[in-house]
Amino acid sequence: MAGLTHFDNDGNAVMVDVSGKSVTGRVAVARGRIAMLPETLAMIREGSHKKGDVLGVARLAGIMAAKRTADLIPLCHPLPLDKVTLALVCLDAENAVEIEATVKVTGRTGVEMEALTAVSVAGLTIYDMCKAVDRSMRIGEIRLINKSGGKSGTFEGE
């Protein structure tokens, strides 16, 4: 399976051996959004949801998810993360909340999966907290925006 690092020569799933890699600073940024009804976004923005601070809870959920990525994604290495931040911004014109996660580590492997997991779980948390008033919410556009550090260098997405 040429080019796929999580498979051996026989096609078996394996954890990548990172023991020979250099320890470097690595950063990954991921972004996504959750679209909703205008009334739902207004409720989140105003803080009038009966469950409390939706964005604050989603931020914490995203941070916790980044720290637990290796428990969720079978072949990810458990990493001692240096920093995880989540920015959640209400986009009135689009009736959506944009979610951006930045994850930093000093280690032998990158943190793209941690950033993507943080965004995903933050979106799921918003959905969970608001589903009683809006089951039509849509989580999407989750993608890697950029990553730096390591042998493969820098990646710049959209």
C-alpha positions as a Markdown table, in Angstrom:
| # | Residue | x | y | z |
|---|---|---|---|---|
| 1 | Met | 0.0 | 0.0 | 0.0 |
| 2 | Ala | 2.4 | 2.6 | -1.3 |
| 3 | Gly | 2.1 | 6.0 | 0.4 |
| 4 | Leu | -0.1 | 4.9 | 3.2 |
| 5 | Thr | 1.9 | 4.9 | 6.4 |
| 6 | His | -0.6 | 3.0 | 8.6 |
| 7 | Phe | -0.3 | -0.3 | 6.7 |
| 8 | Asp | 2.6 | -2.7 | 6.5 |
| 9 | Asn | 3.7 | -4.5 | 3.3 |
| 10 | Asp | 1.0 | -7.1 | 3.8 |
| 11 | Gly | -1.8 | -4.6 | 4.1 |
| 12 | Asn | -2.2 | -4.9 | 7.9 |
| 13 | Ala | -3.0 | -1.8 | 9.9 |
| 14 | Val | -0.1 | -0.8 | 12.1 |
| 15 | Met | 0.9 | 2.1 | 14.3 |
| 16 | Val | 3.6 | 4.2 | 12.7 |
| 17 | Asp | 7.1 | 3.9 | 14.3 |
| 18 | Val | 8.1 | 7.4 | 15.2 |
| 19 | Ser | 11.1 | 6.5 | 17.3 |
| 20 | Gly | 13.5 | 7.6 | 14.6 |
| 21 | Lys | 11.9 | 11.0 | 14.1 |
| 22 | Ser | 13.3 | 14.2 | 15.5 |
| 23 | Val | 11.5 | 15.9 | 18.4 |
| 24 | Thr | 10.3 | 19.3 | 17.0 |
| 25 | Gly | 7.7 | 21.8 | 17.7 |
| 26 | Arg | 4.5 | 21.0 | 15.7 |
| 27 | Val | 1.3 | 23.0 | 15.2 |
| 28 | Ala | -1.9 | 22.2 | 13.5 |
| 29 | Val | -5.0 | 24.3 | 12.9 |
| 30 | Ala | -8.3 | 22.9 | 11.9 |
| 31 | Arg | -11.6 | 24.6 | 11.1 |
| 32 | Gly | -15.3 | 23.7 | 10.7 |
| 33 | Arg | -18.7 | 25.1 | 11.3 |
| 34 | Ile | -22.2 | 24.3 | 12.5 |
| 35 | Ala | -25.1 | 25.9 | 10.6 |
| 36 | Met | -28.4 | 26.4 | 12.3 |
| 37 | Leu | -31.7 | 28.4 | 12.4 |
| 38 | Pro | -31.3 | 32.1 | 13.0 |
| 39 | Glu | -33.2 | 31.8 | 16.3 |
| 40 | Thr | -30.8 | 29.1 | 17.5 |
| 41 | Leu | -27.8 | 31.3 | 16.8 |
| 42 | Ala | -29.4 | 34.3 | 18.5 |
| 43 | Met | -30.1 | 32.1 | 21.6 |
| 44 | Ile | -26.4 | 31.0 | 21.6 |
| 45 | Arg | -25.1 | 34.6 | 21.1 |
| 46 | Glu | -27.4 | 36.0 | 23.8 |
| 47 | Gly | -26.6 | 33.3 | 26.3 |
| 48 | Ser | -30.3 | 32.6 | 26.8 |
| 49 | His | -30.1 | 28.9 | 26.4 |
| 50 | Lys | -31.4 | 27.1 | 29.5 |
| 51 | Lys | -28.4 | 24.8 | 29.5 |
| 52 | Gly | -26.0 | 27.8 | 29.9 |
| 53 | Asp | -23.0 | 29.0 | 28.0 |
| 54 | Val | -23.1 | 26.8 | 24.8 |
| 55 | Leu | -19.9 | 28.1 | 23.3 |
| 56 | Gly | -18.0 | 27.8 | 26.6 |
| 57 | Val | -19.0 | 24.2 | 27.1 |
| 58 | Ala | -18.2 | 23.5 | 23.4 |
| 59 | Arg | -14.8 | 25.0 | 23.9 |
| 60 | Leu | -14.0 | 22.8 | 26.9 |
| 61 | Ala | -15.3 | 19.7 | 25.1 |
| 62 | Gly | -13.0 | 20.5 | 22.1 |
| 63 | Ile | -10.0 | 20.8 | 24.4 |
| 64 | Met | -10.9 | 17.6 | 26.2 |
| 65 | Ala | -11.4 | 15.8 | 22.9 |
| 66 | Ala | -8.0 | 16.9 | 21.6 |
| 67 | Lys | -6.4 | 15.4 | 24.7 |
| 68 | Arg | -8.2 | 12.1 | 24.2 |
| 69 | Thr | -7.7 | 11.7 | 20.5 |
| 70 | Ala | -5.6 | 8.6 | 20.8 |
| 71 | Asp | -8.5 | 7.0 | 22.7 |
| 72 | Leu | -10.8 | 7.7 | 19.8 |
| 73 | Ile | -8.6 | 7.2 | 16.7 |
| 74 | Pro | -7.1 | 3.7 | 16.9 |
| 75 | Leu | -3.6 | 4.3 | 15.4 |
| 76 | Cys | -3.0 | 7.8 | 16.8 |
| 77 | His | -0.1 | 8.2 | 19.2 |
| 78 | Pro | -1.0 | 9.5 | 22.7 |
| 79 | Leu | 0.7 | 12.9 | 22.9 |
| 80 | Pro | 1.4 | 15.2 | 25.8 |
| 81 | Leu | -0.1 | 18.3 | 24.2 |
| 82 | Asp | 1.6 | 21.7 | 25.0 |
| 83 | Lys | -1.5 | 23.8 | 24.1 |
| 84 | Val | -5.0 | 23.6 | 22.7 |
| 85 | Thr | -7.1 | 26.6 | 21.9 |
| 86 | Leu | -10.5 | 26.8 | 20.4 |
| 87 | Ala | -12.1 | 29.9 | 18.9 |
| 88 | Leu | -15.9 | 29.9 | 18.3 |
| 89 | Val | -17.3 | 32.7 | 16.3 |
| 90 | Cys | -20.9 | 33.4 | 15.6 |
| 91 | Leu | -21.4 | 34.2 | 11.9 |
| 92 | Asp | -24.7 | 36.0 | 11.7 |
| 93 | Ala | -24.8 | 36.3 | 7.9 |
| 94 | Glu | -24.5 | 32.5 | 7.6 |
| 95 | Asn | -26.5 | 31.5 | 10.7 |
| 96 | Ala | -23.5 | 29.4 | 11.8 |
| 97 | Val | -20.8 | 29.1 | 14.4 |
| 98 | Glu | -17.3 | 28.8 | 13.0 |
| 99 | Ile | -15.0 | 26.6 | 15.1 |
| 100 | Glu | -11.2 | 26.8 | 14.9 |
| 101 | Ala | -8.8 | 24.7 | 16.9 |
| 102 | Thr | -5.1 | 25.2 | 17.3 |
| 103 | Val | -3.0 | 22.4 | 18.8 |
| 104 | Lys | 0.7 | 22.6 | 19.7 |
| 105 | Val | 3.1 | 19.8 | 20.7 |
| 106 | Thr | 6.8 | 19.3 | 21.0 |
| 107 | Gly | 7.2 | 15.7 | 19.8 |
| 108 | Arg | 7.9 | 13.2 | 17.1 |
| 109 | Thr | 4.6 | 13.3 | 15.4 |
| 110 | Gly | 2.1 | 15.9 | 14.3 |
| 111 | Val | -1.2 | 17.0 | 15.9 |
| 112 | Glu | -3.5 | 17.2 | 12.8 |
| 113 | Met | -5.8 | 14.6 | 14.2 |
| 114 | Glu | -6.0 | 16.3 | 17.6 |
| 115 | Ala | -7.0 | 19.6 | 15.9 |
| 116 | Leu | -9.6 | 17.9 | 13.7 |
| 117 | Thr | -11.0 | 16.0 | 16.6 |
| 118 | Ala | -11.3 | 19.1 | 18.7 |
| 119 | Val | -13.3 | 20.9 | 16.0 |
| 120 | Ser | -15.6 | 17.8 | 15.5 |
| 121 | Val | -16.4 | 17.4 | 19.1 |
| 122 | Ala | -17.0 | 21.1 | 19.7 |
| 123 | Gly | -19.5 | 21.0 | 16.9 |
| 124 | Leu | -21.1 | 17.9 | 18.3 |
| 125 | Thr | -21.4 | 19.5 | 21.7 |
| 126 | Ile | -23.2 | 22.5 | 20.2 |
| 127 | Tyr | -25.6 | 20.1 | 18.5 |
| 128 | Asp | -26.2 | 18.2 | 21.7 |
| 129 | Met | -26.9 | 21.3 | 23.7 |
| 130 | Cys | -29.2 | 22.8 | 21.1 |
| 131 | Lys | -30.9 | 19.8 | 19.6 |
| 132 | Ala | -34.1 | 20.4 | 21.6 |
| 133 | Val | -34.7 | 23.6 | 19.8 |
| 134 | Asp | -33.1 | 22.9 | 16.4 |
| 135 | Arg | -32.6 | 19.3 | 15.1 |
| 136 | Ser | -31.8 | 20.6 | 11.6 |
| 137 | Met | -28.3 | 21.9 | 12.5 |
| 138 | Arg | -25.6 | 20.8 | 10.1 |
| 139 | Ile | -22.0 | 20.2 | 11.1 |
| 140 | Gly | -19.5 | 20.4 | 8.2 |
| 141 | Glu | -16.6 | 21.8 | 6.3 |
| 142 | Ile | -14.2 | 20.3 | 8.9 |
| 143 | Arg | -10.7 | 20.5 | 7.4 |
| 144 | Leu | -7.0 | 21.0 | 8.2 |
| 145 | Ile | -6.1 | 24.7 | 7.6 |
| 146 | Asn | -2.4 | 24.4 | 8.2 |
| 147 | Lys | 0.2 | 22.4 | 9.9 |
| 148 | Ser | 3.9 | 23.0 | 10.6 |
| 149 | Gly | 6.9 | 21.2 | 12.0 |
| 150 | Gly | 8.3 | 17.8 | 11.3 |
| 151 | Lys | 9.9 | 16.2 | 8.3 |
| 152 | Ser | 7.0 | 16.9 | 5.9 |
| 153 | Gly | 7.2 | 20.6 | 6.6 |
| 154 | Thr | 4.4 | 23.1 | 6.3 |
| 155 | Phe | 1.0 | 22.5 | 4.8 |
| 156 | Glu | -1.3 | 25.4 | 3.9 |
| 157 | Gly | -4.9 | 24.7 | 3.2 |
| 158 | Glu | -7.8 | 27.0 | 2.6 |
